């Protein structure tokens, strides 16, 4: 029992570290976007490889626990939820990488557009941080409430798109607009995967399945 508890603690530690790395990617992506810093953008793309390796390491550790030890039902939930959370974290990291690529390829955006997309991004990051905290502390009740924060992201997205629709023809730069919309959609999808993590936090703690859409 002591052995499996130790292994599960290490397993969850690996997921926490992966979650921290993914947050750093998005923190840097926002900074790269605000400063048009291509060096930061390149470092995010490099960091994505570490996140991919994190997921592989978590999956290997899960297999080792399953094959060498005798997990009971609650232990199995930790492993199953952990594998799914790692998969969602990997996807969330991919979206930071995608935004970094937009920074590398696109022209700097206007201050107003930056203000609006930053509002979307900060809303997501707040949701993400609270979700990772809920995972660390096994707060399933909090995980039930957190998906409501996705509504804040959606509202910020609507505000961004409304602003883009109001642009005068002489203000339109097709490449820049496509980039802004693409970045916004990546942040939106990162929020969707964060909702998935909330579902797994609840499953790990209670064994109940939820679908937050």
N, C-alpha and C positions, 0 to 999 in steps of 0.2 A: 504493500500500500504506500509506504514511504517513497519507494522507487518511482511508482507511477505519478505520485503527486509532484515529485521533483521534475519529472519529464514534462508534465503538463504545465508546470510553472515556467519552465524554459520555453516551451512551445508558445505560450501566451506572451512571454517576453519578446520572442522573435516577431510576433505580430505587432506588438506595441512599437518596437523599433522600426518596423516597416512602415507603420502608420506615421511615425515621426518623420521619416525620410520623405514620404509622399507629401506631407504638409510642407516641408522645406522646399520641395519642388514647386509647389503652388505659390508659396511665399516669394520665391525667386522669380517665378513667372510673372507675377504681378509687378515686381520691381523692374524686371526687364521690359515689361510693357510700358511702364510709366517713364522709364529713362531711355528707351530704345537701345538698351545695352546688349549688343550682340554677343559679347563674351559671356555674360550671364546666361543668355539663351543657349549658348553652346554647352555650358556646364550643366544645364538642366537635361539636355539630351544625353549627356554622358551619365548623369545620375540615374537615368531611367534603366540603364543596364544593371545597376546595383539593385534596383527595385525588382527587376525580373529575377535576379539571382536570389533575392529574399524570398520570393514566392516559391521558387524551386526548393530552397532550403527548408521552408515550412512544410511543403508537401513531403519531402524526404523524412523529416522528423515525425510527421503524422504516420507515415507508413511504418517507421521503426516502432513507434508506440503500439500501433495496432498489431504488429507481427510478433513483437518480443514480450509484451506485457498483456495483462488481462483486464482491459478497461470495462468498467460497469457502465450502465446506461448514461449516467450523468457525465462520465468521462468521455464517452462516445460523442455526446452532444458538444463538448468542448472542442473535440477534434474536427467533427463535421462542420461546425460553425466556423472554426478557425480556417479551415481550407477554403470555405466560401468567402470569408472576409478577406483572406489574402488575395483571392481572385479579383474581388471588387477593388481592393487597394491597388492592384496592378493596373487595372483599367483606369482608375482615378489618376494614377501616375502618368498613364499614356496621354490623358487630356492635358496635363501640364506640359508634356513634351510637344503636343500639337500646338499649344499656344506659343511655346518657344520657337517653333518653326514659323509661325505667323510673324513673330518679331523679326526673324532673320530675313524673311522674304518681303515684308510689307514696309510701306512708308509710315513714319510716325503719324498718329491720329491727333485730331484737334483736342484742345483742353476740355471742351464740353463733352465730346465723345468719350474721352478718357475718364472723366468724372462719372459718366453713366455706366461704363463697363466696369469701373472700379466698384461701383455700388453693387453690381451683380456679383462680382468676385468676392468682395468682403462678406456679402450675405452667405455665399457658399462656404467660405472659410470658417465663418462662425458656426455654421451648421456642422461642418466636418469636425472641428475641434471638440465641440460638445459631444459628438457621437463617439469619437475616440476615447474621450473621458468616460463616457457611459460604458464602453467596452472594458476599459481598465478596471472600473469599479463594479462591474456586473449590475448596472442600474437598469434593470428591465423596465421599470415604471417610467423612467426618464426616456428610454428608447421608444416607448409608446407615444410620447408627446413630441419628440424631436422632429419627426417627419413633417409636422405642421410648418416648420421653418422653411420648407421647400416653397411654401406659398410666398414667402418674402422674396425668394430668388425669382419666382415667376413674375411678381409685380415689378421687380427691378428690370427684368427682361422686357416686359411690356412697355415700360417707360423708355428704355433704350430704343426699341423698334419704332415707337411713336415718334421719337426725336429724329430717327433716320428718315422716316416717311415725310417729315416736314422740310427736309433739305431742298433748297432751291437748285435748279438744274446746274447753275455755275458752281455749286458747292459739291456736286456729286463727283466722286472719284470711284469708278466701278471696282477697281482692284481693292481699294481701302474698305469700301462698304462690304464687299464679299468677305474680306478678312475679319472685319468687326463681327459680322453675323456668324461666321465660322467659329470665332473665339467664344462668342456668347453661347452658341449651341454646345460647345465643348464643356463650358462651365455648367450648363444645364444638365448635361449627361453625367458629369461628376456628381452633381446633387442627387441624381437618380440612383447612382451606385451607393451613395452615402445612405439613402433610404434602405437599400438592400442590407447594408451593415446593421442598421437598426433592427431589421427583421431577424438577423442572426443573433444579435445580442439577446433578444427576447427568447428565441429558440434555445440558446445555450442555457439560459437561466431557468426556463419553465417547461421546455419541451413543446411549446405551442407554436404553430406556424401562423404567421401573419403575412399579408401582401399589401404593402402600402402603395402599390401601383407605380 
